[in-house]
Amino acid sequence: MRITRTYLAVPAHRASMVEKAAQSSADAVFLDLEDAVPPAAKAEALAAAIAALAQLDWGKKTVSVRINTIASGLAAHEAATLSTARRLDALIIPKAEHAIHIRQVSEFLNAHDPGQRIELEALIETAAGLVNVDSIAATGGRLRALHFGVGDFAASIGARSTEVGESPPAYAHPAKQADGTYQTTALDLWAYPMMRILVAARACSLRAIDGPCGAFRDLALTSGLAQKAAAMGFDGKQVIHPGQLDPTRAAFIPSAAEVEFAARVVAAMHDAQKTGVGAVSVDGKMIDYANLRMAERILAMAAAP
């Protein structure tokens, strides 16, 4: 499976930013032809993406291009043009709302990439996309990952958000106390769509990538939102600035304490298997095969380069 803990987004027509992205420590980069590119610069951005894929040293990064939507009328030409780029790993389909969108882009690629070398990743960023996420995830074929497009999703449902990726401050529960005052508890508006996307991805053996933290200079918020996504089980998170790479990557790497405990769980369960026992105690906690599977995932995450 690809390692995409940090997925750096960069406008394809901004050459200096693309070069810095190629040189960065990001696990993955996507060159954007969609929202980060004004309409008048779409052709320029596509040409720049082709040139960057051919000329820059991307190392071991996963390199993707976010094409424009099916509705834009540009996706077919972009997919066909990009299909011959040897350094391209995947196309990201924005505002994916139906399984047919995935199949259409796959068909655009088939003429030049019949071996399905180029993968597809779907951005779930509208109410319709979330309603249909299960069928989108089950499309199969080239599809390898689901992304949560939190900014556009907020607009789609009419959320009164102030920062991309941050739950609206007013989304909170006021509870009346015994003395007549109120205590307000902040709620997370994005927990539901994130879990829907995560479950759909896991059911179909896809990677799940969380959307970005728009407040890129706020590294505490960047870290906190990444830790939430990692704790839920996401494989990685989009970032929109190189400064977000380190705190985001750190969130997806298990701590030394987590790794040490996971290793002891695996060792204890392996010893238990030899004696025909299905559950053992580790540090006063009852451990069984579910714990073993969780521990093995932690160790796999820790071992990733």
Backbone bond lengths (Angstrom), bond angles and torsions (degrees), N, CA, C in turn:
res aa  C-N    CA-C-N  psi(-1)  N-CA   C-N-CA  omega(-1)  CA-C   N-CA-C  phi
1 M - - - 1.466 - - 1.526 110.24 -
2 R 1.332 115.89 142.56 1.458 119.97 178.72 1.527 110.84 -65.43
3 I 1.322 116.16 147.06 1.463 122.07 174.34 1.524 107.25 -96.60
4 T 1.330 116.57 112.00 1.472 120.80 -177.32 1.529 109.75 -134.53
5 R 1.336 115.37 53.65 1.464 119.49 179.04 1.520 110.93 -65.58
6 T 1.313 116.05 -40.00 1.467 121.23 178.33 1.513 108.32 -120.19
7 Y 1.336 116.33 121.53 1.461 122.76 -175.12 1.523 107.05 -120.38
8 L 1.324 116.58 96.28 1.462 122.78 -172.73 1.530 111.19 -83.21
9 A 1.330 115.76 123.20 1.462 122.04 177.79 1.522 109.91 -93.49
10 V 1.340 116.45 137.21 1.459 120.06 -179.31 1.531 108.95 -147.76
11 P 1.347 118.40 135.60 1.470 120.33 178.06 1.527 110.41 -63.12
12 A 1.312 117.45 128.93 1.464 121.03 -173.95 1.525 113.00 -64.14
13 H 1.343 117.41 -27.26 1.464 120.02 -175.50 1.525 113.29 -88.53
14 R 1.333 117.03 -0.35 1.470 120.90 178.84 1.528 108.59 -99.66
15 A 1.342 116.02 89.55 1.462 122.11 -169.59 1.529 113.21 -56.52
16 S 1.324 117.21 -43.27 1.465 119.32 -177.32 1.528 111.12 -66.10
17 M 1.316 116.82 -37.38 1.466 120.73 178.47 1.525 110.57 -68.79
18 V 1.319 116.69 -38.34 1.466 120.57 178.43 1.521 110.26 -64.63
19 E 1.320 117.02 -42.60 1.464 120.56 178.76 1.526 111.23 -62.28
20 K 1.330 116.81 -42.05 1.463 120.15 178.04 1.525 111.20 -65.26
21 A 1.332 116.46 -36.32 1.466 120.24 177.91 1.520 110.72 -63.46
22 A 1.334 116.50 -40.82 1.460 120.56 179.24 1.529 111.28 -64.04
23 Q 1.315 116.23 -32.71 1.466 121.13 -178.46 1.528 112.44 -88.15
24 S 1.313 117.90 -7.37 1.464 121.94 -173.45 1.522 111.83 -75.94
25 S 1.323 114.72 176.29 1.468 121.27 179.10 1.524 112.30 -91.78
26 A 1.334 117.65 10.85 1.462 121.00 -178.90 1.528 110.69 -61.87
27 D 1.330 116.04 143.25 1.464 119.86 173.62 1.517 110.65 -70.55
28 A 1.332 115.61 -34.67 1.462 121.25 -176.84 1.518 109.13 -144.30
29 V 1.323 115.66 152.14 1.468 122.27 178.16 1.521 107.68 -133.24
30 F 1.347 115.80 138.72 1.462 115.97 167.60 1.517 110.30 -121.76
31 L 1.335 113.85 129.00 1.453 122.11 175.82 1.517 106.93 -83.32
32 D 1.320 115.92 123.75 1.463 120.38 -172.02 1.519 111.76 -95.43
33 L 1.328 115.30 126.69 1.462 121.76 172.14 1.521 111.34 -104.89
34 E 1.351 116.65 -5.27 1.462 120.13 -171.22 1.520 113.03 -100.19
35 D 1.330 117.56 -106.28 1.467 121.08 -168.15 1.529 114.32 -63.42
36 A 1.326 118.11 -27.70 1.466 120.02 -177.45 1.522 112.63 -85.41
37 V 1.324 116.68 3.25 1.468 120.91 -177.06 1.525 109.90 -121.50
38 P 1.338 118.67 123.82 1.476 119.98 178.51 1.520 110.38 -66.64
39 P 1.336 117.36 154.11 1.475 120.89 -176.78 1.519 114.12 -52.37
40 A 1.326 117.19 -38.68 1.464 119.89 -176.72 1.519 112.94 -70.87
41 A 1.325 117.53 -14.15 1.468 120.78 -176.08 1.527 113.04 -108.29
42 K 1.335 117.75 11.59 1.470 120.20 -176.88 1.526 112.32 -61.31
43 A 1.328 117.74 -47.21 1.466 120.82 -179.41 1.522 110.81 -63.91
44 E 1.325 115.67 -40.87 1.469 120.67 178.12 1.526 110.56 -61.92
45 A 1.324 116.52 -41.63 1.457 120.73 -178.59 1.527 111.41 -64.97
46 L 1.329 117.11 -40.89 1.465 120.33 178.75 1.528 110.65 -63.34
47 A 1.322 117.15 -45.00 1.466 121.00 178.55 1.519 110.80 -63.07
48 A 1.333 116.04 -38.99 1.465 120.07 179.43 1.522 111.09 -67.09
49 A 1.331 117.14 -37.95 1.467 120.37 178.24 1.523 110.78 -63.93
50 I 1.320 117.20 -43.96 1.464 121.35 178.31 1.526 110.14 -59.58
51 A 1.338 116.47 -43.89 1.462 120.79 -179.29 1.526 111.06 -65.80
52 A 1.326 117.08 -42.75 1.464 120.93 -179.23 1.524 111.46 -64.69
53 L 1.327 116.75 -40.10 1.463 120.56 179.08 1.533 111.05 -64.50
54 A 1.326 116.83 -32.14 1.458 120.92 -177.34 1.521 113.25 -85.65
55 Q 1.328 117.10 -29.82 1.460 119.74 -167.58 1.525 114.97 -107.32
56 L 1.324 118.36 -28.12 1.458 120.06 -174.10 1.524 111.70 -88.76
57 D 1.331 115.27 152.35 1.459 121.52 175.52 1.530 107.83 -89.03
58 W 1.314 117.01 109.32 1.454 122.28 -177.29 1.532 112.60 -95.60
59 G 1.309 116.84 1.91 1.461 119.22 179.32 1.517 111.59 58.25
60 K 1.329 115.84 -134.48 1.465 121.12 -179.20 1.529 112.35 -98.87
61 K 1.312 116.96 11.42 1.462 120.44 -178.54 1.530 112.16 -63.27
62 T 1.329 115.04 150.18 1.458 120.07 162.87 1.522 106.78 -78.25
63 V 1.317 117.06 127.01 1.469 121.06 -177.25 1.529 108.76 -118.62
64 S 1.324 115.16 122.09 1.459 121.63 -177.17 1.523 110.07 -127.10
65 V 1.307 115.75 164.66 1.462 122.08 173.40 1.521 107.64 -128.52
66 R 1.328 115.78 129.16 1.461 119.60 172.30 1.514 108.06 -88.53
67 I 1.329 115.82 111.65 1.456 121.09 178.99 1.528 109.79 -80.46
68 N 1.297 116.67 178.82 1.459 120.75 175.97 1.531 109.83 -83.48
69 T 1.298 116.17 168.45 1.456 121.26 -175.83 1.528 111.82 -67.67
70 I 1.322 115.51 159.04 1.462 120.41 174.29 1.532 109.91 -57.22
71 A 1.325 116.29 -40.62 1.465 120.93 -176.87 1.522 112.94 -65.86
72 S 1.331 117.94 -21.79 1.467 120.78 -177.73 1.522 112.77 -69.87
73 G 1.329 116.88 -22.64 1.456 120.24 -175.40 1.515 113.62 83.02
74 L 1.343 117.05 -0.02 1.464 121.70 -177.78 1.526 113.41 -99.09
75 A 1.320 116.86 -19.09 1.467 121.07 -169.98 1.525 113.04 -61.41
76 A 1.326 118.21 -41.74 1.459 120.82 -177.23 1.528 110.98 -61.95
77 H 1.335 116.59 -47.39 1.460 120.45 179.60 1.528 111.05 -64.82
78 E 1.315 117.01 -42.54 1.466 120.28 -179.46 1.525 111.29 -63.49
79 A 1.336 116.60 -45.75 1.461 120.05 -179.40 1.524 111.10 -63.45
80 A 1.328 117.18 -43.57 1.464 120.66 179.86 1.526 111.00 -64.40
81 T 1.334 116.79 -41.05 1.462 121.23 -179.35 1.522 110.97 -66.73
82 L 1.315 116.49 -41.52 1.462 121.24 -177.31 1.525 113.03 -77.27
83 S 1.318 117.50 -17.53 1.465 120.32 -172.83 1.524 113.58 -63.78
84 T 1.330 117.35 -19.76 1.459 120.02 179.97 1.529 112.72 -93.28
85 A 1.320 117.96 -1.68 1.469 121.21 -179.62 1.523 109.40 -74.96
86 R 1.313 117.60 114.42 1.466 120.81 -173.67 1.523 112.73 -69.48
87 R 1.328 117.95 -25.99 1.474 118.87 -176.68 1.523 112.07 -90.09
88 L 1.307 118.16 1.46 1.463 121.70 -179.06 1.526 110.63 -82.18
89 D 1.347 115.92 127.19 1.464 120.65 179.01 1.523 112.50 -95.85
90 A 1.330 117.40 -34.55 1.471 118.90 -174.49 1.516 111.29 -157.74
91 L 1.323 115.09 155.26 1.453 122.58 167.39 1.526 107.73 -107.41
92 I 1.329 115.62 137.68 1.468 120.97 176.00 1.524 107.62 -101.81
93 I 1.327 115.43 126.18 1.459 121.52 -178.33 1.522 109.12 -96.47
94 P 1.323 118.85 111.39 1.471 120.58 -178.77 1.515 112.16 -77.45
95 K 1.320 115.09 152.91 1.461 122.13 175.87 1.538 112.24 48.37
96 A 1.320 114.58 44.71 1.465 120.23 176.12 1.530 108.42 -68.00
97 E 1.308 116.55 122.89 1.466 120.74 -175.38 1.522 113.59 -122.15
98 H 1.327 116.56 -17.43 1.459 120.68 -178.19 1.528 108.60 -145.76
99 A 1.325 116.41 153.21 1.460 120.67 178.32 1.521 111.40 -58.22
100 I 1.328 117.09 -30.35 1.461 120.64 -179.51 1.518 111.62 -61.67
101 H 1.328 117.52 -29.36 1.471 120.21 177.55 1.526 110.48 -62.46
102 I 1.326 117.00 -39.83 1.466 120.73 179.60 1.522 109.49 -68.35
103 R 1.321 116.43 -43.43 1.464 119.86 -178.90 1.529 111.47 -66.53
104 Q 1.330 116.85 -35.48 1.464 119.57 179.60 1.524 111.33 -64.72
105 V 1.324 117.28 -46.13 1.465 119.57 -179.93 1.524 109.96 -65.44
106 S 1.319 117.02 -37.63 1.462 120.22 177.05 1.527 110.35 -60.40
107 E 1.326 116.19 -40.72 1.465 120.07 178.28 1.523 111.10 -65.42
108 F 1.336 117.44 -36.68 1.467 120.67 177.12 1.535 110.41 -59.04
109 L 1.331 116.32 -35.32 1.460 121.83 -176.35 1.523 113.19 -81.02
110 N 1.326 116.25 -29.17 1.461 120.40 -167.65 1.521 114.99 -57.43
111 A 1.325 117.39 -33.65 1.461 119.81 -177.09 1.523 112.06 -62.37
112 H 1.336 116.90 -34.90 1.459 120.75 -176.36 1.524 113.27 -107.88
113 D 1.315 117.22 -14.03 1.466 121.09 -177.14 1.536 109.21 -135.54
114 P 1.329 117.19 62.39 1.468 120.13 -176.32 1.519 113.52 -65.15
115 G 1.338 116.81 -22.23 1.458 119.96 179.70 1.517 113.97 -81.28
116 Q 1.330 117.05 0.57 1.466 123.51 178.43 1.533 112.48 58.06
117 R 1.340 115.05 40.73 1.471 120.43 174.86 1.521 110.61 -64.71
118 I 1.326 116.27 -39.49 1.463 120.80 -177.90 1.523 109.32 -85.15
119 E 1.309 115.79 126.10 1.463 121.34 -179.54 1.527 110.50 -89.20
120 L 1.320 115.72 169.84 1.459 122.23 175.30 1.519 109.77 -122.78
121 E 1.328 115.01 144.89 1.458 122.30 175.66 1.523 106.79 -132.84
122 A 1.321 117.07 136.32 1.464 121.21 -173.73 1.515 111.29 -108.62
123 L 1.317 115.43 132.52 1.460 122.01 175.74 1.530 109.05 -93.54
124 I 1.320 116.02 116.73 1.461 121.34 175.98 1.519 106.73 -94.29
125 E 1.331 116.80 107.28 1.463 118.89 -172.52 1.525 113.12 -144.49
126 T 1.330 116.28 21.69 1.458 120.14 173.82 1.524 108.63 -140.06
127 A 1.333 115.08 164.66 1.463 119.28 177.23 1.525 110.66 -60.18
128 A 1.335 117.41 -41.10 1.460 120.52 179.17 1.521 111.28 -63.96
129 G 1.320 116.80 -39.23 1.457 120.32 178.49 1.512 112.14 -62.66
130 L 1.336 116.13 -39.66 1.462 119.07 -179.70 1.525 111.02 -70.17
131 V 1.334 117.14 -40.16 1.458 120.56 178.07 1.530 110.73 -59.61
132 N 1.336 116.59 -35.36 1.464 121.53 -176.01 1.528 113.29 -103.05
133 V 1.330 117.61 15.93 1.462 119.63 -173.08 1.524 112.61 -62.86
134 D 1.319 118.01 -32.80 1.464 119.70 -179.35 1.528 111.18 -64.78
135 S 1.331 117.04 -45.12 1.464 119.49 179.87 1.525 111.19 -70.83
136 I 1.329 117.10 -33.05 1.469 120.29 176.30 1.523 109.86 -63.67
137 A 1.322 116.51 -47.09 1.468 121.03 -179.01 1.519 111.68 -61.96
138 A 1.324 116.66 -31.47 1.464 121.42 -176.20 1.522 113.10 -85.27
139 T 1.334 117.69 4.98 1.461 120.59 -177.34 1.521 111.99 -59.55
140 G 1.343 116.62 -37.59 1.461 120.22 -179.69 1.511 111.93 76.46
141 G 1.327 116.34 -152.08 1.460 120.53 -179.98 1.513 112.60 63.16
142 R 1.318 116.18 -124.66 1.457 121.88 -176.48 1.529 113.42 -78.95
143 L 1.325 118.24 -14.61 1.465 120.93 -171.81 1.522 111.15 -65.55
144 R 1.349 115.67 129.12 1.457 120.23 -177.08 1.531 114.08 -128.86
145 A 1.337 118.15 -13.42 1.465 118.94 -175.91 1.519 110.85 -156.88
146 L 1.342 114.91 153.11 1.453 122.89 170.44 1.525 108.20 -116.50
147 H 1.318 116.47 136.17 1.460 122.86 174.40 1.525 108.48 -112.63
148 F 1.332 116.09 149.51 1.459 120.97 172.62 1.520 108.61 -99.95
149 G 1.338 116.51 115.60 1.464 120.97 177.30 1.514 109.66 -92.27
150 V 1.318 116.02 84.14 1.461 120.79 -167.95 1.524 113.26 -67.75
151 G 1.336 118.25 -33.59 1.456 119.95 -178.48 1.517 112.49 -66.51
152 D 1.327 115.96 -52.64 1.462 119.69 178.86 1.523 111.41 -67.09
153 F 1.337 116.89 -31.12 1.457 119.24 177.78 1.532 109.99 -64.74
154 A 1.321 116.85 -40.83 1.460 120.53 177.44 1.528 110.77 -58.00
155 A 1.333 115.66 -43.76 1.461 119.69 178.80 1.530 111.00 -66.53
156 S 1.330 115.92 -37.25 1.462 120.84 -177.54 1.521 112.24 -62.33
157 I 1.336 116.58 -39.18 1.464 119.29 -177.76 1.524 112.99 -94.24
158 G 1.339 117.03 -2.90 1.460 120.55 178.93 1.513 114.49 81.79
159 A 1.336 116.98 21.31 1.466 120.17 -179.65 1.529 110.80 -65.86
160 R 1.312 116.35 142.61 1.468 121.46 179.21 1.528 108.70 -91.91
161 S 1.329 114.61 68.51 1.461 121.27 -177.51 1.517 110.46 -89.32
162 T 1.306 115.39 150.21 1.460 121.10 177.24 1.515 111.66 -111.71
163 E 1.327 117.96 -24.24 1.463 122.85 179.26 1.519 109.07 -133.54
164 V 1.324 116.36 135.83 1.465 120.16 176.60 1.528 109.21 -63.39
165 G 1.320 115.52 124.04 1.462 121.21 176.96 1.511 114.53 95.26
166 E 1.327 117.56 -18.07 1.463 121.17 -179.43 1.527 109.54 -98.63
167 S 1.317 116.14 135.61 1.457 120.32 178.57 1.528 109.62 -64.37
168 P 1.341 118.88 139.95 1.475 120.43 179.99 1.527 111.44 -56.08
169 P 1.324 118.25 132.82 1.470 121.25 -177.98 1.522 113.72 -55.52
170 A 1.333 117.00 -32.56 1.463 119.84 -177.89 1.528 113.31 -79.34
171 Y 1.347 116.40 -8.42 1.464 119.30 178.29 1.526 107.24 -80.50
172 A 1.330 115.01 88.81 1.459 121.99 -174.09 1.522 109.26 -151.24
173 H 1.324 116.00 161.73 1.462 120.77 -179.20 1.525 109.82 -109.44
174 P 1.357 117.97 115.35 1.472 120.72 176.60 1.532 110.00 -87.16
175 A 1.297 116.16 120.98 1.472 120.64 -179.57 1.529 109.56 -114.02
176 K 1.336 116.35 127.24 1.454 120.78 -179.67 1.523 110.46 -74.53
177 Q 1.331 115.94 130.77 1.456 121.76 -179.33 1.534 110.75 -92.03
178 A 1.322 116.82 170.78 1.467 122.19 -177.70 1.522 111.92 -61.18
179 D 1.338 116.50 -30.78 1.458 119.42 -178.12 1.529 112.70 -87.27
180 G 1.310 117.11 6.87 1.455 120.82 177.70 1.517 114.51 91.42
181 T 1.323 117.24 -8.30 1.463 119.85 176.75 1.535 109.27 -84.51
182 Y 1.324 115.14 172.40 1.453 120.16 -178.93 1.528 110.52 -119.19
183 Q 1.300 114.44 139.27 1.463 120.29 173.99 1.528 107.54 -112.47
184 T 1.313 115.86 125.02 1.466 120.84 -176.14 1.518 110.32 -102.21
185 T 1.325 116.76 129.93 1.456 122.83 179.49 1.527 109.02 -112.81
186 A 1.323 116.23 122.01 1.462 120.60 178.76 1.525 110.36 -64.22
187 L 1.323 116.51 141.68 1.461 122.64 178.00 1.532 109.18 -118.25
188 D 1.322 116.17 160.18 1.464 121.44 -177.60 1.523 109.74 -107.25
189 L 1.323 116.60 105.54 1.454 121.31 -178.04 1.525 112.24 -65.52
190 W 1.339 117.14 -24.76 1.464 120.18 -172.56 1.529 113.15 -94.08
191 A 1.309 118.45 -3.67 1.463 119.86 -178.61 1.531 111.55 -61.32
192 Y 1.325 116.72 -41.08 1.471 120.06 -177.99 1.527 112.23 -66.63
193 P 1.346 120.05 -54.96 1.470 117.58 179.93 1.523 112.42 -63.25
194 M 1.329 117.45 -34.85 1.464 119.33 177.88 1.522 110.72 -61.46
195 M 1.331 117.21 -44.47 1.454 119.59 -178.86 1.527 111.07 -68.42
196 R 1.327 118.07 -39.09 1.462 120.43 177.23 1.532 110.81 -57.91
197 I 1.321 115.42 -46.20 1.468 120.52 -178.92 1.516 110.70 -66.87
198 L 1.324 116.87 -42.89 1.460 121.43 -179.66 1.527 111.60 -61.68
199 V 1.323 116.53 -46.87 1.468 120.27 -178.86 1.527 110.66 -64.30
200 A 1.333 117.36 -42.29 1.464 120.40 178.66 1.523 110.36 -62.25
201 A 1.331 116.57 -41.85 1.462 120.32 179.12 1.522 111.33 -63.23
202 R 1.312 116.51 -46.84 1.465 120.09 -177.23 1.532 111.49 -66.27
203 A 1.332 116.52 -36.86 1.464 119.95 -179.75 1.525 111.46 -62.82
204 C 1.332 116.14 -24.53 1.467 120.77 -177.42 1.529 112.52 -114.87
205 S 1.340 116.23 16.79 1.473 122.25 176.76 1.528 112.53 58.81
206 L 1.332 116.10 41.21 1.458 122.04 177.18 1.516 110.35 -106.88
207 R 1.334 116.45 156.15 1.456 120.34 170.73 1.526 109.28 -74.86
208 A 1.323 116.76 152.44 1.468 122.65 177.94 1.522 108.57 -122.35
209 I 1.335 116.11 123.63 1.468 122.07 -176.89 1.524 109.05 -119.27
210 D 1.324 117.13 123.94 1.461 121.57 179.25 1.525 110.40 -77.80
211 G 1.328 115.88 157.68 1.454 121.69 178.40 1.523 112.00 -74.79
212 P 1.325 117.46 173.73 1.462 121.67 -172.48 1.524 114.07 -82.01
213 C 1.311 114.64 163.85 1.461 122.75 167.32 1.521 106.32 -94.80
214 G 1.332 116.45 114.71 1.451 120.42 -175.88 1.522 114.39 -68.83
215 A 1.333 116.63 -26.43 1.472 120.74 -179.92 1.525 108.37 -81.81
216 F 1.336 116.99 73.41 1.462 121.11 -168.64 1.531 113.61 -68.30
217 R 1.328 117.48 -18.32 1.460 119.38 177.49 1.537 112.02 -85.99
218 D 1.318 116.89 -12.61 1.463 122.14 179.61 1.530 108.32 -91.98
219 L 1.323 115.67 90.17 1.462 119.12 -174.81 1.526 112.18 -73.21
220 A 1.328 116.98 -24.03 1.466 119.16 176.31 1.528 109.75 -68.34
221 L 1.327 116.81 -43.82 1.462 120.21 177.24 1.520 110.22 -67.72
222 T 1.327 116.96 -41.77 1.467 121.10 176.55 1.522 110.48 -54.22
223 S 1.330 115.62 -48.19 1.464 120.64 -179.38 1.526 111.56 -65.17
224 G 1.327 116.55 -44.24 1.459 120.43 -177.28 1.520 112.72 -62.71
225 L 1.332 116.66 -43.31 1.455 119.89 179.73 1.530 111.24 -69.18
226 A 1.326 116.27 -34.46 1.464 119.42 176.48 1.527 111.06 -68.01
227 Q 1.330 116.23 -38.99 1.470 119.61 178.12 1.527 110.76 -63.38
228 K 1.338 116.64 -38.19 1.466 119.78 177.60 1.519 110.28 -61.39
229 A 1.336 116.44 -48.49 1.464 120.17 -179.05 1.517 111.53 -62.39
230 A 1.324 116.26 -41.26 1.469 119.80 179.91 1.522 110.86 -65.87
231 A 1.330 116.71 -40.49 1.464 120.33 -179.86 1.522 111.07 -65.06
232 M 1.326 117.06 -34.66 1.462 120.61 178.52 1.521 111.86 -68.09
233 G 1.334 116.75 -30.12 1.452 120.39 -179.28 1.513 115.03 122.83
234 F 1.344 117.59 4.68 1.455 120.35 178.03 1.532 110.54 -63.61
235 D 1.316 115.36 153.11 1.461 121.10 -179.43 1.518 112.47 -85.95
236 G 1.324 117.25 -19.63 1.451 120.10 -177.95 1.506 111.16 -178.30
237 K 1.331 114.98 -173.84 1.461 120.19 -173.82 1.521 109.07 -149.66
238 Q 1.316 115.96 140.63 1.454 120.21 173.22 1.529 109.97 -69.00
239 V 1.325 115.97 145.91 1.466 121.58 172.16 1.527 107.27 -130.57
240 I 1.316 116.48 152.18 1.461 119.80 -176.98 1.526 112.77 -115.39
241 H 1.337 116.04 3.77 1.472 120.56 179.29 1.517 108.31 -150.31
242 P 1.350 117.65 139.67 1.465 119.79 179.89 1.529 113.57 -56.64
243 G 1.342 117.03 -27.10 1.458 119.93 179.48 1.518 113.79 -64.80
244 Q 1.334 116.26 -17.34 1.457 120.40 179.61 1.525 113.12 -87.97
245 L 1.314 117.19 -6.72 1.464 119.96 -173.28 1.521 113.15 -63.92
246 D 1.321 117.78 -50.20 1.466 120.50 -174.99 1.529 112.94 -63.35
247 P 1.356 119.31 -50.92 1.466 117.52 179.79 1.529 113.22 -65.56
248 T 1.321 116.85 -29.81 1.461 119.24 178.79 1.521 110.46 -72.13
249 R 1.325 116.95 -46.28 1.463 119.48 178.59 1.522 110.79 -60.17
250 A 1.326 116.57 -42.31 1.463 120.20 -178.53 1.523 111.92 -59.04
251 A 1.327 116.43 -34.33 1.467 120.11 -179.37 1.521 112.07 -65.93
252 F 1.329 117.03 -28.76 1.462 121.05 -176.87 1.527 113.15 -95.93
253 I 1.318 116.73 3.43 1.465 120.60 176.09 1.521 108.08 -105.18
254 P 1.330 119.13 119.41 1.469 121.22 -178.93 1.526 111.70 -58.13
255 S 1.331 115.77 145.75 1.456 120.84 178.87 1.525 110.31 -69.57
256 A 1.328 115.42 164.77 1.466 120.18 178.24 1.525 110.87 -59.82
257 A 1.336 116.96 -37.67 1.465 120.59 179.85 1.524 110.79 -66.73
258 E 1.341 116.92 -40.39 1.466 120.18 178.08 1.526 110.87 -63.62
259 V 1.327 115.94 -42.38 1.460 120.28 -179.13 1.521 110.81 -66.05
260 E 1.333 116.40 -43.01 1.471 120.39 -178.79 1.523 110.66 -62.71
261 F 1.339 117.08 -43.48 1.467 120.05 179.77 1.525 110.55 -68.18
262 A 1.327 116.76 -41.28 1.465 119.99 179.36 1.522 110.72 -60.94
263 A 1.329 117.03 -40.64 1.467 120.72 179.29 1.523 110.96 -63.36
264 R 1.331 116.56 -37.97 1.463 119.31 179.13 1.530 111.36 -71.32
265 V 1.331 116.52 -34.02 1.471 119.73 175.97 1.525 110.13 -63.16
266 V 1.335 116.38 -46.41 1.464 120.54 -179.96 1.527 110.53 -61.75
267 A 1.328 116.31 -45.04 1.470 119.89 -179.92 1.522 111.07 -63.12
268 A 1.332 116.71 -43.43 1.465 120.20 -179.03 1.522 111.50 -64.67
269 M 1.322 116.84 -40.70 1.460 119.59 -179.33 1.531 111.38 -70.19
270 H 1.319 116.95 -35.58 1.458 119.28 176.79 1.525 110.77 -65.31
271 D 1.327 116.93 -40.13 1.468 120.51 175.79 1.525 110.66 -63.80
272 A 1.346 115.57 -38.93 1.457 119.91 -179.35 1.528 111.50 -65.06
273 Q 1.322 115.84 -37.37 1.462 120.39 -179.91 1.522 111.67 -61.52
274 K 1.324 116.05 -34.66 1.465 120.08 -179.12 1.527 112.27 -65.33
275 T 1.320 115.56 -26.37 1.470 119.66 -179.10 1.521 112.27 -105.03
276 G 1.344 115.89 7.50 1.459 119.36 177.23 1.505 114.48 76.55
277 V 1.336 118.13 20.67 1.463 122.59 179.25 1.518 109.20 -99.61
278 G 1.339 117.41 137.02 1.456 121.08 -177.28 1.505 114.90 -99.28
279 A 1.323 117.90 -7.57 1.463 121.26 -179.68 1.519 108.94 -148.44
280 V 1.319 115.65 141.33 1.466 121.48 179.52 1.520 109.00 -138.41
281 S 1.325 116.61 170.63 1.464 121.82 177.65 1.530 109.48 -105.88
282 V 1.333 115.10 130.93 1.459 121.53 175.09 1.523 107.50 -130.22
283 D 1.307 116.92 119.01 1.470 122.31 -178.06 1.524 111.84 55.05
284 G 1.315 116.32 37.84 1.451 120.55 177.72 1.513 114.29 77.42
285 K 1.342 117.34 10.31 1.458 121.99 179.46 1.522 109.25 -113.91
286 M 1.331 116.88 137.18 1.444 120.84 177.69 1.525 109.48 -77.32
287 I 1.322 116.29 124.38 1.462 123.38 -174.92 1.525 109.26 -116.51
288 D 1.362 116.07 131.90 1.461 119.57 175.78 1.532 108.78 -134.24
289 Y 1.323 116.34 -161.76 1.460 119.05 -173.63 1.524 113.24 -67.77
290 A 1.325 118.43 -27.08 1.468 120.04 175.24 1.526 109.84 -64.30
291 N 1.328 116.17 -42.56 1.460 120.35 177.15 1.525 110.73 -63.70
292 L 1.328 115.76 -37.33 1.462 119.86 178.79 1.520 110.84 -60.68
293 R 1.324 116.55 -44.89 1.468 119.87 -179.56 1.530 111.04 -64.97
294 M 1.326 117.58 -39.23 1.469 120.43 177.27 1.523 110.53 -65.36
295 A 1.323 116.32 -41.40 1.466 120.41 -179.82 1.523 111.03 -65.22
296 E 1.316 116.61 -39.28 1.469 119.69 179.67 1.522 111.20 -65.19
297 R 1.336 117.74 -35.24 1.465 119.66 177.38 1.528 110.17 -66.90
298 I 1.321 117.68 -41.32 1.458 121.06 178.75 1.532 110.23 -60.48
299 L 1.323 116.43 -44.15 1.459 119.58 179.50 1.530 111.67 -65.86
300 A 1.327 116.90 -36.30 1.462 120.01 177.86 1.517 110.19 -66.63
301 M 1.331 117.87 -40.71 1.455 121.91 177.94 1.528 110.82 -63.25
302 A 1.326 115.88 -40.46 1.466 120.24 -179.63 1.527 112.52 -68.50
303 A 1.319 115.83 -29.07 1.462 120.12 -177.78 1.523 113.50 -83.16
304 A 1.338 116.69 -12.32 1.460 119.88 -178.53 1.513 110.41 -64.31
305 P 1.339 118.44 140.00 1.471 121.44 -178.16 1.520 112.59 -66.44
